[in-house]
Amino acid sequence: MLERAALLSDLPHVVHGFTTRDGGHSTGKFSSLNLGGRWGDDPEAVRRNYEAVAAAGGYLPEQLVRVRQVHGAAVLGANEVGPGAEADGLWCSREQAPRVVGVLTADCVPVLLADREGRAVAAIHSGWRGTVAGVVPAAVAALGCQGIEPAQLVAAIGPCIEQAAFEVGDEVAAQFDAAFVERERWAKPHVDLVGVIAAQLQREGVPTSSVERVGGCTHSRPERYFSYRRDGAGIGQMMSFIGLVSAVDSSSR
């Protein structure tokens, strides 16, 4: 049900996880831990899936904050999220706890951030558009506004589409540094989104030793992950979450 980052697992009062497609209540093409409510799954199954993730993740369902994702670079604080809010990054601080912020993906890159003292965290949805727009650097900057220096951050890059499966057109490839575009092995360009995001984190001042890759390629493992590129629209979605909760709330981790 959950994959976790070693670097994040021992931080004080921090809960986190990257869901897989295992261990839920959905059926058919949504089998079984679908957390996307927009694509035709049974709403009751989705609700039960969220409850199951909360129980496994060590937080209460009502502590979760999510927002409509739009493939941009906006980053909001958990206390700024209201009806109709749109963003691709969410953060919360110790002052806002208990809060858990989450993003949905099904090929795009999820990134979780936390400072080593457990004072602030962020969850980021970085598709190729958001990667080009700089949503990950924007999230690092948002935490910087809370007094968190990049050198204090730990980052986890979760399950997503990897370069071998991420074929793009020339117009998309042209928006990335050539170092992250492979043009020789395949008929069309393939972009390394994980590499781009790792480089962005490094440029922002997050130490390379503080960046961890968690999970595998969503496209190549249908038994474990949902994938929009592999299965088309209307399939399930996974959630990546991170939050700050009390010692009592987090006792079930």
Salt bridges, closest charged atoms under 4 A:
GLU3 OE2 - ARG224 NE 2.72
ASP22 OD2 - ARG224 NH1 3.42
GLU44 OE2 - ARG47 NH2 2.44
GLU51 OE2 - ARG47 NH1 2.46
GLU86 OE2 - ARG68 NE 3.43
ASP88 OD1 - HIS125 ND1 2.57
ASP115 OD2 - ARG119 NE 2.93
GLU117 OE1 - ARG119 NE 3.60
GLU162 OE2 - ARG213 NH2 2.69
GLU167 OE1 - HIS190 NE2 3.85
ASP170 OD1 - ARG183 NH1 3.17
GLU223 OE2 - ARG221 NE 3.13
ASP231 OD2 - ARG230 NH2 2.88
